[in-house]
Amino acid sequence: MEAAPLTLLDIHELARAVTAPYANFSLASVNDHVVKVSIMTQPYEWHYHPNSDETFITMDGVLIIEMESETIELLPGQLFTIPRNILHRTRPKGERSVNLTIEHSQIQTVNRHRLS
């Protein structure tokens, strides 16, 4: 659901309309990157991105970002970037989190179960 240029989007309104346990969709393109919103009620699996960093901005709730070396709790209004090739997984703390992600438009995702 990528918006046309010069389109005003209300991210909170879009998120309220999502009833699925997990949703991740594009909001806008910025040069060779994409801005997405993800709504989470359950964990996402361990994975990494070999060709792109991934930036998270929490809008609502708390996002847990687990990595092999540390765990981050991202509160509303906070931003955290995971460098390419870092194994990680995300999950909401509590019932739900709403997050923006900024990543390369051609991002590759390698899930841990594909590593063996």
C-alpha positions as CSV (number, residue, x, y, z in Angstrom):
1,M,0.0,0.0,0.0
2,E,2.6,2.5,-1.0
3,A,1.3,6.1,-1.1
4,A,1.7,8.3,-4.1
5,P,4.0,11.4,-3.6
6,L,2.4,14.3,-1.8
7,T,0.0,12.0,0.0
8,L,-0.7,12.5,3.7
9,L,-0.8,9.3,5.7
10,D,-2.0,8.9,9.3
11,I,0.1,6.0,10.5
12,H,-1.9,5.6,13.7
13,E,-5.2,5.4,11.7
14,L,-3.7,2.8,9.4
15,A,-2.4,0.7,12.3
16,R,-5.8,0.8,14.1
17,A,-7.4,-0.8,11.0
18,V,-5.1,-3.8,11.1
19,T,-6.6,-6.8,12.9
20,A,-4.1,-9.5,11.7
21,P,-1.6,-10.8,14.2
22,Y,1.2,-9.5,12.0
23,A,1.2,-7.0,9.1
24,N,4.2,-5.4,7.3
25,F,3.6,-3.0,4.4
26,S,5.2,-0.2,2.5
27,L,4.2,3.4,3.2
28,A,6.6,5.3,1.0
29,S,9.7,5.1,-1.2
30,V,12.7,7.4,-0.5
31,N,15.3,7.1,-3.2
32,D,16.5,3.5,-3.1
33,H,14.9,2.9,0.4
34,V,11.4,2.1,1.6
35,V,9.5,3.1,4.7
36,K,7.3,0.4,6.1
37,V,4.9,0.0,9.0
38,S,4.8,-3.3,10.9
39,I,2.1,-4.2,13.4
40,M,3.1,-7.1,15.6
41,T,1.3,-9.2,18.2
42,Q,3.7,-12.1,18.0
43,P,7.5,-12.7,17.5
44,Y,9.1,-12.6,14.1
45,E,11.7,-15.3,13.5
46,W,15.5,-15.0,13.7
47,H,16.9,-13.6,10.5
48,Y,19.5,-11.2,9.0
49,H,19.8,-9.0,5.9
50,P,23.0,-9.4,3.9
51,N,22.5,-6.3,1.8
52,S,20.9,-3.7,4.0
53,D,20.9,-2.1,7.4
54,E,17.4,-2.0,9.0
55,T,16.2,1.0,11.1
56,F,13.3,0.6,13.5
57,I,11.2,3.5,15.0
58,T,8.6,2.5,17.5
59,M,5.3,4.3,17.2
60,D,3.1,2.5,19.8
61,G,3.8,-0.2,22.4
62,V,7.3,-1.5,23.0
63,L,9.4,-3.4,20.5
64,I,11.9,-6.0,21.7
65,I,14.9,-6.4,19.3
66,E,16.9,-9.5,20.2
67,M,20.4,-10.0,18.8
68,E,23.0,-12.6,19.8
69,S,25.0,-10.1,21.9
70,E,22.2,-7.9,23.4
71,T,18.5,-7.2,23.7
72,I,17.0,-3.7,23.1
73,E,13.7,-2.4,24.3
74,L,12.5,0.3,21.9
75,L,10.0,2.7,23.4
76,P,7.7,4.9,21.4
77,G,9.7,7.6,19.7
78,Q,13.0,5.7,19.9
79,L,15.1,4.6,16.9
80,F,17.5,1.8,16.6
81,T,19.5,0.6,13.5
82,I,20.6,-3.0,13.0
83,P,23.6,-3.2,10.7
84,R,23.5,-5.6,7.8
85,N,24.5,-9.3,8.6
86,I,23.5,-9.0,12.2
87,L,21.2,-11.9,13.3
88,H,18.2,-10.6,15.1
89,R,14.5,-11.1,15.8
90,T,11.7,-8.8,16.9
91,R,8.7,-9.1,19.1
92,P,6.3,-6.9,20.9
93,K,6.6,-6.5,24.7
94,G,3.0,-6.8,25.7
95,E,0.1,-7.3,23.4
96,R,1.1,-5.2,20.3
97,S,3.7,-2.9,18.9
98,V,3.5,-0.5,15.9
99,N,6.8,0.3,14.2
100,L,8.3,2.0,11.3
101,T,11.2,0.4,9.4
102,I,13.5,1.9,6.9
103,E,15.4,-0.4,4.7
104,H,16.7,-0.8,1.2
105,S,14.0,-1.4,-1.3
106,Q,15.7,-4.6,-2.5
107,I,16.4,-6.0,1.0
108,Q,17.2,-9.6,1.2
109,T,16.1,-11.6,4.3
110,V,17.8,-14.8,5.3
111,N,15.8,-16.8,8.0
112,R,17.8,-18.8,10.5
113,H,16.1,-22.1,9.6
114,R,17.6,-21.6,6.1
115,L,21.1,-21.4,7.5
116,S,21.5,-25.1,8.3
